[in-house]
Amino acid sequence: MANFSNVESLIKYFNEVSGKRFKFGNKENSDIIEQCLSQCDDMPKAYKFVNEWIAAGNDLLSNNCLINCFRDYSMKLAEEAASKPQAPVAEVTSEQLNGTINLLSQVVTDIVAKTAVDKCEEAVKTSLTSFCDEYIKKTYGPIHRKVELEFPDRPEFKAPENQVMHEKFQEALLFAVAKIPLYLVGPAGSGKNHLVKQLAETLGLEMYFTNTVTQEHKLTGFTDAMGTYHESQFYKAFKYGGLFMLDEIDASIPETLVVLNSAIANGYFDFPAPIGKVEAHENFRVVAAGNTFGYGADAQYVGRNQLDAASLDRFAVIYMDYSPEIEEDKCPDEELLKFLRDYRMAAIKNGILTVVSYRAITNVYTMSNAMKDNLPELLSTCLVKGLGKDDLKHLCDSFEYSNKWTKALAKVYANAA
C-alpha cells in the first residue's frame, strides 16, 4: 500500500496513475483521486491534499470520492476505538461496525459543512473518534481502560484482565514497582482497596491486609504464654514477601505506627521473641489507605487521628477521587448516573454530609428495576439515609431538570419529618 509523506508525493502518484497532469479544477479526476486516496494509509497527510482540493473550488459535499475516503478512515477510527474495550464487554468485530458506516458518513458531512477548510482534519478526527467511542459504549457497554505495562525487564508483571482500572492505577504501579510506600487518600468507597488488589495481582504478590492499628501487636504479632509466636499480616509480608495494606491508617493510633515507620526506614525489624531481627524481603511492599491526609478529623470523617510527621514522611501520597469509568461500569443507566453525580455535587456545594460511593451507585442501580414502583423508598434506603428536611430541600432545589429520579427525591423531601 502506498504511503504518501506529503501532498506532492500524492499528486505525483496521481499523475503516474492517470498518465496526465493533475489539475485541481478538473472535476473529472474524481475516480483517480479516489483511487489515490484509497491507497493512502497516512490519512492525516492526505487531508492536506483534500483541503487543497476544496480550496480550488470543488464541491466537497457532492464529491463521492471524498466521502468514500472519509468513510474508510472512519472505519479505521471505529476499529481503533473498538479495540479499546476489554472483556467482559462484547467483542466488537468489523462486521458489527459495518452498520455504523452510514451514520459515520452523515456525521462527516455535517462536520465538514460547518468547519473551516484549514480545520477539517482536526475536527473530523476528533469528532469521529468521540462518535465511535460513544456508539460503542452505548451499543456494547462501557469502554474499559486498557493498561499497557512498560517494564521490559520484568515480563512477569501482568495487568489484571477483564477489570475496569482506576485512572490512578498506572501512577500507583510505578511507585509500587520502585518499592516506595504509598498512601492512597480518597473519599469513602472510591476504590482504594480494589486498586491495591489490582496492584498485588499485577506484581504477582500475595496481598496481606490489616485494618486500623490500635495496638502494636496487630503489626508485630505476639508471643503467647506458651512461647508460641503468632504471626501478623505485616510479619508475613515483611518476612516472605507480599503487598501489605494498612487500611484506615488515619483512624489508627499514631503511636502504634512507629513500628511501621522503623521497618520501612531500616529495612529490618526486631519482632517479638523467639523471632528477633528479620530483614525485609525483596518483594515487600507497603500501601496505606485513608480518607484524610493525616492532619486530623474533619466534618465528614470525624473519627480520624492526626498522624505525626515521621509517619507521613514515609509515604508518597496519591489522591483517588471517584472514577467516571468505574461509575459507568457500575451503573450503565445514564439517566440514573447523571442524577447520582448531580446529587453528589449538590451535596458538596451545600455542605451536606452524605456519601455517593460506588457502593451507593451499585445499590441504587441494582435495585432500580425491582423497586421501580417505589423509587422514593429506594432513594431513602440507599442514598438519603436519614438526611434532615432542610438538607433535602437544598438538594431538591439544586436540580435544574426534572425526571423520575428528581421527582422521587422530591417525594422523599415531602414525606420527611
ABEGO torsion letter per residue (X at the ends): XBBBABAAAAAAAAAAAAGBBBBAABAAAAAAAAAAAAABABAAAAAAAAAAAAAAGBBAAABAAAAAAAAAAAAAAAAAAAAABBOABBBBBAAAAAAAAAAAAAAAAAAAAABBAAAAAAAAAAAAAAAAAAAAAAAAEBBBBBBBBBBAABAABBBBBGBBBBAAAAAAAAAAAAGBBBBBBBBBGAGAAAAAAAAAAAAGBBBBBBBEBABAAAAAEBBBAAGBBBBBAAAAAAAAEEBBBBBGAAABBAAAAAAAAAAAAAGBBBBBOAAEBBBBBAABBBBBBBABAGAEBBAABAABBBBBAAAAAABBBBBBBBBAAAAAAABABAAAAAAAAAAAAAAAAAGBBBBBBAAAAAAAAAAAAAAAABAAAAAAAAAAGGBBAAAAAAAAAABABBBAAAAAAAAAAAABX
